[in-house]
Amino acid sequence: MTKSGIIAEAVTKLSVRITEVVQQIAQTEESQAEDSKSSAGDKFETGRERLQQELNRLGAQLVYLQEQRTALEYIGRDKKSSTKATVGSLVSLANGARYLIAVGFGKLKLSDGTSVFVVSPEAPIGQALIGKAAGASFAFRGNVFAVSFVE
């Protein structure tokens, strides 16, 4: 699968996750409204605080996911090509592993049955890949890897 196809699938998965978080926020707000109608005393304050903490956590998660999606969309629009790995590069290793240097998403299972690791340039493997060209070798966590292709 091409780099643009991988980015499109990652954006789609992030969009689904964003929708799920928005639904969780709505459910939590609904629970909070119901709790304020039916509770009294310390139990009310404890339950309300727990729900507020959950809303805060979900809100932060929503912002993070939206930032990741925005970054991927930007990278998807950037059509610059480089012979050396940089932010936005898809790096294929000789062992078959593929890394998209973009955001800290993790392992992405693609619709064609393959997988790619979407990693942040700040992640240790991202840092190890930055600046490498096809044919280059590098050591990472006691192993030596060879770069076979940079897109």
N, C-alpha and C positions, 0 to 999 in steps of 0.2 A: 504494500500500500504506500502511496506517495505521502510526502510530508503534509501537503494540504489536506489529504484525506484523514490523516491521523489527527491533525488539529481540529478538523470538523467533528470527528467523533468525540474528541476530548471536550469540545465546546458543548456538544449535545449532552454528554454525560453530566457536565457541570450544570447545564440548564435544568436537567431533570432533578439534580440534587438541590438546586436553588428552589425549585417548585416545592419539593418535599419540605424544605426548611420553612418556607412561607406558610405552608399548611400547618406545620407544627406550631408556628407562632400564632396562627389564628386559633388553633385548638387550645393553646395555653392561655391566650387572652380570654377565650370563652370560659375556660375553667376558672380563671381569676374573677371574672364577672359573676359567675354562679357562686363561687366561694364567698364573695363579699355579701351576697344576699342571704346565705344560710348559716354563716359561722358567727361565733361570738367569743369575746375575750381573747386569752393568750393563744388558743388554738387558731383563731382567726388570723392573728398577726403572724404566727409561725407559718401557716399555710400560705398566706399572702406573700410573705417574704420568700418562701421556697419558689413560688410561681414567678415572682419578680426576678429571682436569680436565674431561673430557667429562661425567661424572656431575654435577659441580658446576654446569656450564653448563646442563645439562638440568634440574637441580633448580631453579635460579633461573628458568628459562623457565617451568617448571610453576607455580611460585608466582605469577609475573606473570600468566599466563593465567587462573589461578583467581581472582586478584584482579579482573581485568577482567570475568570472568563474574559474579562476585558483585556488582560495581558495576552491571552491566547488569540483573541480576535485580532489584536494589533499585530502580533507575530504572523498570523495568517495572511494579513494584508501586505506585509513587508516581503517584497519579491527579490530582495538582494540575495545574491549568491556569493558564497565564500568558499575558498578551498580549505580554510582552517575553521575548526569548530568555534562557534560563538553562540550568543543567545539567539535562539530560533533555528539552530542547526539540528538536523537529524543525523546522528552518528551511528554507523553500523560497525560492529566489531567483528573480527575474524571468527569468534566463537558463536556468532549468530545473534548476539544480543544487540538491541537497538535502543538508542537513547535520544529523546527529543529534549534539548536544553531549553527550558521555557519557564515553567512554574513547578512548584512542589506538589505534583498530583499523585505520583506513584506509578504502580504498574497498571497499564491500560490494556484490557483485552479488546482486540479489534474485531469487527464483524467478519473479517476474513479468516478468523481463527488464530491469528498470530498475536503477539504481545509486543508492547513497546513501553519503556520506562520513561515517563515524563518527569524530568528532574529540574530542580532549580539550579541556576548557575552558582548559587552559594552552597549547595550541597557538596559534600566531599567528592562524589563521583562527577558532579558538574564541574567542579574546579579542576579535577584531573583531566577532563575532556577538553576544556577550553584551550584553544590554541593548537590543538592537534590536527594534523592533516592526514589524508589517506596514506597508508604505509608507515605511519608513526607507531611506535610502541611506547607504553607507559606502564609504570608499576602502580598498583592500587591494592592496598591491604594484603601485601605479600604475594600477589599474583601479577604476572605480566600479561598485558593485553595488547593486541594489535588493532589499529583502526584500519578498516577495509574501505570505508566510503564515508564521505561527508557531503550532505545535501543542504 
